[in-house]
Each structure stands twice: as structure tokens, then as C-alpha cells.
Amino acid sequence: MSRMKVDEEEYWHSSKCKAFTFDDDDDELSQLKESKRAVNSLRDIVDDDDDLEKFSWSGEPVGSISWSVKETASSSSSAPEGRDSGLQKGSSSHAAFPRQTSSYSISSFFKGRNKLGSFQSLSDALSDTGVKSYAPELRRPKAEYKDYSSDWSPKDTIRRMQRGKICSLERFRSLQEKLMLLDEAVAVHDGNVITAILIFLKRTLQREILFRELEVRQVALHHLIHFLKETGKQKLLLDLLRFLDRTEEFALLQYREHLSIQDAEKRREFLKSCIRLPFSSEDAVHVQDHYTLLERQIIIETNDRHLESSGQSEIFRKYPRKASILNMPLVTTLFYSCFYHYTESEGTFSSPTNLKKTFKIPDKQYVLTALAARAKLRAWHDVDALFTTKNWLGYTKKRAPIGFHRVVEILQKNSAPVQVLQEYVRLVEDVETRLNLAMKNKCHDVVIDTYRDLKDRHQLMAYRCKVERGSAEEDKIDNILNNLQIRWKN
């Protein structure tokens, strides 16, 4: 043991670099200087690799079977005693082995870099590519590398995509291969796979070629149109519809873009340009009405804003506007006109009758909207005039296109007085409906007169118990019951 120690001391002191020993001065500064000189001397001689002796840590020829097995065993072992004994064995038997060509040397481990100049750790140095080439059991199975290979057929690629595997589509370069991918995706009826292939084709094919091929593949075409709509790719979608000569769908899609325009003036100009698009005859009328309505709203809004700010109109002072009329539906615009501009002549843009004539609003819709607006203002005279008509002989008659039961419901929602309500309850034709509405709204005179006309003495006597004692309604019921000229049914 002492002989081995002497040999090691002699070997290290006889090397080109002076090694550090404990026989040096104990002063820490001198130790630091000595270590620095040793490192500098290593840097001076490391440039010439031929002058240095290169050998493995285990002391056996690099690349041999025994070296590969021992290196594998030493890397898996974690016992420090095994590593210490390996180092002692390598240091004691280094002279018995010839010099081997290795990509690493002792100087490279001391300097922290390899021959290429890149820095690496000791563990990286030990995991050299040579180890992997001589130890195939450490490599991954070839089946795992096949997941990332490029030798899959279009059919196999689609099946793998269905299972959620990673597949590279870049290897499919020709148009024929790409179309085979698309056909296989359609054949498996998987929407996600079809969409993924379409995204790949959209990125790698020219638009004209893609559109031409999709024209004969309707399933894929529907998927692409839906995908473009969902993702908001309006420009590409418009180009596709134009190529397919689907003019009406193209026009409607272009018209839909007005929803994203907030400014009223810009929206009006956009709608004006949409009038020339190839709509169907019915849709063309709606687009024209939309443009006319927005143009009318801009005029009304400008004038009413001026009247409201100046305080010249009493109705704007009493009922301030809560919102702008711009971009509102036609029914809302009609209600607004009936509320603020009901008495204006037909020649003005804000007149309700002008709106009715311009946009051909049906009588039922006009009466229903005007009644709601005037009842909200409690303008009962206007409500009465709304249902009063004259025949060719000059006689007046009340007529309601919506039915008087609807009139009563709207008046009741707007808290109309009983005198106004019972006037329209009497005009309800159906007897049961009339009685129900009269009882609900406490129109006692209507109930009493209806039972009298029905000559139903029992119902009239039963209703007498529901009215207040000593009231005018009770006296009226008593007078009817005492009338001997009425021939009662019961």
C-alpha cells in the first residue's frame, strides 16, 4: 500500500504541470498563487493536444465491450465507494493501456469545454455518443421514433389524427397527396380532422386551386364556410362565395357587416353601397327600407336634439328623451313619432302617418303602436279619435282592427280611469270576454247591463251581493229587478 502511494506521488510530481501538495507553505495566499500558476500552465499546453495523454476515466480502451459494460454499470450505481475504487483502479493501471483516441481529454475536463469549444459538465462528457453507439439498450425503441417519421400514408395519417397522435402534414407536398388527405378525412366523417386538413390546405394552396377543388367536394366546402364564419375570416369567405357564384349569400354576408359600424353616418353610406348588391327581390326591398329608415332617423335625431337643448318644445321639457332614436327598429321609431310628433302633418319626416305611408305599415301595427304611445301620455282624446270612423252618411262608429279586448288590456296597463275603460269594455263583442273584463276592471254598469240584456235574474241577484250597500249600482240593480216589463229567463 505504501509502495502504491509512493508511485502515485512520483507520477504526479514528474508531470509537465506541478501539482499541488500539502508540503507547500501553509499561507493561503501562496496556495492561491500556486494553484493559479498550475491552471495557467495547463492552458498553455492544452492547445497542443498531441502532447497530452488522453485516456478514459476507467482506464480501459474506449469502445471495447468491457468498457461499455463497466461504464453502464458505473453510471447506474450510486454508491460512492464504488466510484472511489474505480478511480483508484484507473490511476494505478493507467500505464498498462495504450493511448486511445477520444473526443475528451483530461485537459478538457479541467477547462470545462470540449474540442469544439462548447462548455459542458462532467456528466455530459461521460454521456458521449460513443457510449450510446456501443450500448443500444440505452436508446429509445424504434417504434417510438416512428411517431415522428414521415413515412405514413394519407390514410394512416388520418387515422392517427383521429386518435389524437402527432402527425406532420408538411411531407405531403403534391396536390394529389393533399387531396387524398382531404378525401380520407371526409370518408371518416370526423369534423375536427376535416377542419384541420382544410386549415393545412388553406395555408399551402393558392386560393383559386383550393376553391376549384372544394367546389366538387361539398362536405368539405360546407366545413370551410362554417369555419370561416366562426373565425370571422370575412374577406376569404367573400372571395369563396364570389368564386362559387353564390351571389345572394355573398350579398347578405356583405350586408351583415353593417352591424360592426357604430357611426350612423358611416353606416348610412355603407347601406347605400349595399343597395347595388345582387339581393333577391324581397331582400332588396328590406335593404332599401333600412337605408331610408336610417336616413329618416338621422334627420329626426338632429331636429329633436336641437329642440330639446333649446327648450322650445313643451313635450320635451315634460318628458325628456331617454335614448337616441338612431339605429332603432321601425316599430320603435313609430312609437317615438307617436309619442313626440303625433300631431304633425303628413308632410314632415317625423310624422307618424308619413312613416306609415313610407314603410307601408299595416293598420293593426300602426293602431297598436299609436294606442300604446298616446295611452302612456294619458291622451284619452287621441285614443278616442284613433278608433272613431265615419261612414259615407256621416255617422260615426268605433272600430278597432286589433279588437277592443286588446284595447282594454293596453288601457288597463296604462292605468286608464274606469270611465274610459268601461266605454271600450261595452264594445267587446264576446259576452263572456266582456263580463270577465268588466268584473276584472270593476266596470259595474257594464256587468249590470249585460245581465239585463241576457235576462238572467239569478246572476243579477248574485252580483247585487258584490256591490256596496246603498251605492248607485245597488239601486240600479233593484230598479231592474222590479221592472215588470222584463221577461226573465229564470
KAPERA-V714803 format. One record per helix or strand of 2 or more residues. SS is the DSSP state (hx for helix, st for strand). FROM is the first residue (numbers start at 1). TO is the last residue. If there is no record, write none. Layout:
# KAPERA-V714803
SS;FROM;TO
SS;FROM;TO
This chain:
# KAPERA-V714803
hx;2;13
hx;28;45
hx;49;51
hx;65;76
hx;80;92
hx;94;96
hx;106;111
hx;122;126
hx;129;134
hx;136;138
hx;142;148
hx;154;162
hx;175;187
hx;191;204
hx;207;214
hx;218;231
hx;234;243
hx;247;260
hx;264;274
hx;281;310
hx;314;318
hx;330;340
hx;352;358
hx;363;376
hx;380;387
st;388;390
st;396;398
hx;404;413
hx;418;425
hx;431;440
hx;444;454
hx;457;464
hx;472;481
